[in-house]
Amino acid sequence: MDFLEKLFSKYPQEKTIRWFKQICLAEAVSWFFLFTAMIWIRTDPEDIFAIVYISTIGSIHGLFFTLYLIFIPAIRKIYTWDDEDFVFSLMSAFFPFATIWVDKKLARFDRE
């Protein structure tokens, strides 16, 4: 994890937080489009546009999913999360729209 700390130490905390918030939203939105692609491919599996759409959206969602997981250790350090919050934020990556909840509820300085 040293390489991640070195990477994120180059940037101010405000910039890292802003990137994390954008990634949380982008991951949730890309999941929505991936869900629509899954429905489309199930209803018309022979359509070439459905195949291209699910491949493209799946790749984009995978990018945002990976970026979210990469940013979690840096955000944990910024917000001084305990182990429970950290594990919950990691688990939320696997549930639809849970990254928005992490952004709105966990990623705050004024939490009790």
C-alpha positions in Angstrom: 0.0 0.0 0.0 3.0 2.3 0.1 2.8 3.0 -3.6 -0.8 4.2 -3.1 0.2 6.5 -0.3 3.1 7.9 -2.4 0.7 8.4 -5.3 -2.0 10.2 -3.3 0.5 12.3 -1.2 1.3 14.3 -4.4 -2.2 15.8 -4.4 -4.0 18.0 -1.8 -6.7 16.3 0.2 -9.4 18.5 -1.3 -8.5 17.2 -4.8 -8.5 13.6 -3.7 -11.9 14.0 -2.0 -13.3 15.7 -5.1 -12.1 12.8 -7.3 -13.5 10.3 -4.9 -16.9 11.9 -4.9 -16.9 12.0 -8.7 -15.9 8.4 -8.9 -18.6 7.3 -6.4 -21.3 9.0 -8.6 -19.8 7.7 -11.9 -19.7 4.1 -10.5 -23.3 4.3 -9.5 -24.4 5.8 -12.9 -22.4 3.3 -14.8 -24.0 0.5 -12.8 -27.4 1.8 -13.9 -26.4 1.7 -17.5 -24.9 -1.7 -17.1 -28.2 -2.9 -15.7 -30.0 -1.6 -18.7 -27.5 -3.3 -20.9 -28.1 -6.6 -19.1 -31.8 -6.3 -19.7 -31.3 -5.4 -23.4 -28.9 -8.4 -24.0 -31.4 -10.8 -22.3 -34.3 -9.5 -24.4 -32.5 -9.5 -27.8 -29.2 -11.6 -27.5 -28.7 -11.6 -31.3 -28.6 -7.8 -31.7 -25.1 -6.5 -32.5 -25.9 -3.2 -30.9 -26.8 -4.8 -27.6 -23.5 -6.8 -27.6 -21.5 -3.6 -28.3 -23.4 -1.7 -25.7 -22.9 -4.2 -22.9 -19.2 -4.6 -23.8 -18.6 -0.9 -23.8 -20.7 -0.1 -20.6 -19.2 -3.1 -18.9 -15.7 -1.9 -19.5 -16.5 1.6 -18.3 -18.2 0.3 -15.2 -15.2 -1.9 -14.5 -12.9 1.1 -14.8 -14.9 3.1 -12.2 -15.3 0.1 -10.0 -11.5 -0.4 -10.0 -10.9 3.4 -9.4 -13.3 3.3 -6.4 -11.3 0.4 -4.9 -8.0 2.2 -5.5 -9.2 5.4 -3.8 -10.7 3.7 -0.7 -7.3 3.5 1.2 -6.5 7.1 0.6 -10.0 8.2 1.7 -9.8 6.0 4.8 -6.7 7.9 5.8 -8.2 11.3 5.1 -11.4 10.7 7.1 -9.7 8.4 9.7 -12.2 5.6 9.3 -11.9 2.6 11.6 -11.8 -0.9 10.3 -15.6 -1.3 10.3 -16.1 1.8 8.1 -13.3 0.7 5.8 -14.7 -2.8 5.4 -18.2 -1.4 4.8 -17.0 1.0 2.1 -15.2 -1.9 0.4 -18.3 -4.1 0.6 -20.5 -1.3 -0.8 -18.6 -1.5 -4.1 -20.4 -4.8 -4.7 -24.0 -3.4 -4.2 -25.8 -1.2 -6.6 -25.8 2.5 -5.7 -24.1 1.9 -2.4 -21.2 4.0 -3.4 -23.4 7.1 -3.3 -24.4 6.3 0.3 -20.7 6.0 1.1 -20.1 9.4 -0.5 -23.0 11.1 1.4 -22.8 9.4 4.8 -19.3 8.0 5.4 -17.2 10.5 3.6 -17.7 13.4 5.9 -15.6 15.2 8.5 -18.5 16.0 10.8 -19.6 12.4 11.4 -20.4 11.4 15.0 
